Amino acid sequence: MPAELRRKRAKVAPDVKLSGTGTTSVLLPATTLATGLMAGFFFAYSFSVVPGLAETAPDAAMAAMQGVNRAVRNPVFGAVFFGTAALCGLVLAATALGAVPWVGAAAAGVYLGGAFAVTVLVNVPLNATLAAADSAAPGAAAAMGRYLSGWG
């Protein structure tokens, strides 16, 4: 690394240690744990909840999913979901400072773009539409079909 770049980095972030100790020794394991928790959540949801709902009568599936969507809005899930995004943002910043290898930025980008953004931009609107639906209405089966196809 050129000496001039080292001097500039020292002025910008003097507490970041490039040796893998200090900030990154906490940041990377915490981010790994948080993304692992979210991956487990998404995995279980995709391979158990969605298929289970698809095998259930549409009115019952809709009522069940509305309950799941209400239950998931809790402080623990919120802290892990939004906290993971914040940790990934810190990993991106640490990568820009040279404290984390590029693979850290790639992993953070996968979570932010592939999980966080998709959830916020696609899945949350699907859930909001479902929340407004009436499971006893004549169009419940079609509405539930559209909801489940949105997850596919």
C-alpha positions as CSV (number, residue, x, y, z in Angstrom):
1,M,0.0,0.0,0.0
2,P,1.5,3.4,-0.9
3,A,2.7,5.5,2.0
4,E,0.5,8.5,1.0
5,L,-2.7,6.3,1.1
6,R,-1.7,5.0,4.6
7,R,-1.3,8.5,5.8
8,K,-4.7,9.6,4.4
9,R,-6.3,6.5,6.0
10,A,-4.7,7.2,9.3
11,K,-6.2,10.7,9.3
12,V,-9.7,9.5,8.3
13,A,-10.0,6.5,10.5
14,P,-7.2,6.2,13.0
15,D,-9.0,3.7,15.2
16,V,-9.4,1.1,12.4
17,K,-6.7,-1.5,12.7
18,L,-5.9,-3.2,9.4
19,S,-4.5,-6.2,11.1
20,G,-7.9,-7.8,11.7
21,T,-8.0,-6.7,15.4
22,G,-10.0,-4.0,17.0
23,T,-13.1,-2.9,15.1
24,T,-13.2,-5.7,12.6
25,S,-12.7,-8.4,15.2
26,V,-16.2,-7.5,16.6
27,L,-17.8,-6.3,13.4
28,L,-17.3,-9.3,11.2
29,P,-18.4,-12.0,13.7
30,A,-21.4,-9.9,14.7
31,T,-22.4,-9.4,11.0
32,T,-21.9,-13.1,10.3
33,L,-24.1,-14.1,13.2
34,A,-26.8,-11.6,12.2
35,T,-26.9,-12.6,8.6
36,G,-26.9,-16.2,9.6
37,L,-30.0,-15.6,11.8
38,M,-31.7,-13.8,8.9
39,A,-30.7,-16.6,6.5
40,G,-32.3,-19.2,8.8
41,F,-35.4,-17.1,9.1
42,F,-35.8,-16.8,5.3
43,F,-34.9,-20.4,4.7
44,A,-37.5,-21.7,7.2
45,Y,-40.1,-19.3,5.8
46,S,-39.4,-20.3,2.2
47,F,-39.3,-24.0,2.7
48,S,-41.9,-24.6,5.4
49,V,-44.3,-21.7,5.8
50,V,-45.0,-20.9,2.1
51,P,-45.4,-24.5,1.0
52,G,-47.6,-25.2,4.0
53,L,-49.8,-22.2,3.1
54,A,-50.0,-23.5,-0.5
55,E,-51.5,-26.8,0.8
56,T,-54.0,-25.1,3.0
57,A,-57.5,-23.9,2.1
58,P,-57.2,-20.3,0.8
59,D,-59.3,-18.7,3.5
60,A,-57.5,-20.5,6.3
61,A,-54.1,-19.8,4.6
62,M,-54.9,-16.1,4.3
63,A,-56.0,-15.8,7.9
64,A,-52.9,-17.7,9.0
65,M,-50.5,-15.5,7.0
66,Q,-52.2,-12.4,8.3
67,G,-51.5,-13.7,11.8
68,V,-47.8,-14.5,10.9
69,N,-47.4,-11.0,9.4
70,R,-48.8,-9.4,12.6
71,A,-46.6,-11.6,14.8
72,V,-43.4,-10.9,13.0
73,R,-43.6,-7.2,13.7
74,N,-41.9,-7.4,17.1
75,P,-38.8,-5.8,18.7
76,V,-36.6,-8.9,18.4
77,F,-37.2,-9.4,14.7
78,G,-37.0,-5.7,14.0
79,A,-33.7,-5.5,15.9
80,V,-32.2,-8.4,13.9
81,F,-33.6,-7.4,10.5
82,F,-32.7,-3.7,10.7
83,G,-29.6,-4.3,12.8
84,T,-28.2,-6.7,10.2
85,A,-28.6,-4.1,7.5
86,A,-26.8,-1.5,9.7
87,L,-24.0,-4.0,10.4
88,C,-23.7,-4.6,6.6
89,G,-23.5,-0.9,6.1
90,L,-20.6,-0.8,8.6
91,V,-18.9,-3.6,6.7
92,L,-19.2,-1.6,3.5
93,A,-17.6,1.4,5.2
94,A,-14.9,-0.7,6.7
95,T,-14.2,-2.2,3.3
96,A,-13.9,1.3,1.8
97,L,-11.3,2.1,4.5
98,G,-9.4,-1.0,3.7
99,A,-10.1,-2.7,7.0
100,V,-12.2,-5.5,5.5
101,P,-11.4,-7.5,2.3
102,W,-13.6,-7.0,-0.8
103,V,-15.4,-10.3,0.0
104,G,-16.9,-8.6,3.0
105,A,-18.4,-5.9,0.8
106,A,-19.7,-8.5,-1.5
107,A,-21.4,-10.4,1.3
108,A,-22.9,-7.2,2.7
109,G,-24.1,-6.3,-0.7
110,V,-25.8,-9.7,-1.1
111,Y,-27.7,-9.2,2.1
112,L,-28.6,-5.6,1.5
113,G,-29.7,-6.1,-2.1
114,G,-30.9,-9.7,-2.1
115,A,-32.6,-9.9,1.3
116,F,-33.2,-6.5,2.8
117,A,-34.1,-4.5,-0.3
118,V,-36.3,-7.4,-1.7
119,T,-38.1,-7.7,1.6
120,V,-38.7,-3.9,1.9
121,L,-39.6,-3.3,-1.7
122,V,-41.4,-6.5,-2.7
123,N,-42.5,-8.6,0.3
124,V,-43.7,-5.8,2.6
125,P,-46.1,-4.5,0.0
126,L,-47.3,-8.0,-0.6
127,N,-48.0,-8.3,3.1
128,A,-49.8,-5.0,3.2
129,T,-52.0,-6.0,0.4
130,L,-52.8,-9.3,2.1
131,A,-53.5,-7.5,5.4
132,A,-56.2,-5.5,3.7
133,A,-57.9,-8.6,2.2
134,D,-60.9,-10.3,3.8
135,S,-60.4,-14.1,4.1
136,A,-64.2,-14.6,3.9
137,A,-64.6,-12.6,0.7
138,P,-65.3,-14.3,-2.6
139,G,-62.0,-13.4,-4.1
140,A,-59.9,-14.8,-1.2
141,A,-58.6,-17.8,-3.1
142,A,-57.4,-15.6,-6.0
143,A,-55.9,-13.1,-3.6
144,M,-54.0,-15.8,-1.7
145,G,-52.8,-17.3,-5.0
146,R,-51.4,-14.0,-6.1
147,Y,-49.7,-13.6,-2.7
148,L,-48.1,-17.0,-2.8
149,S,-47.0,-16.5,-6.4
150,G,-45.2,-13.3,-5.4
151,W,-42.9,-15.3,-3.2
152,G,-42.0,-17.7,-5.9
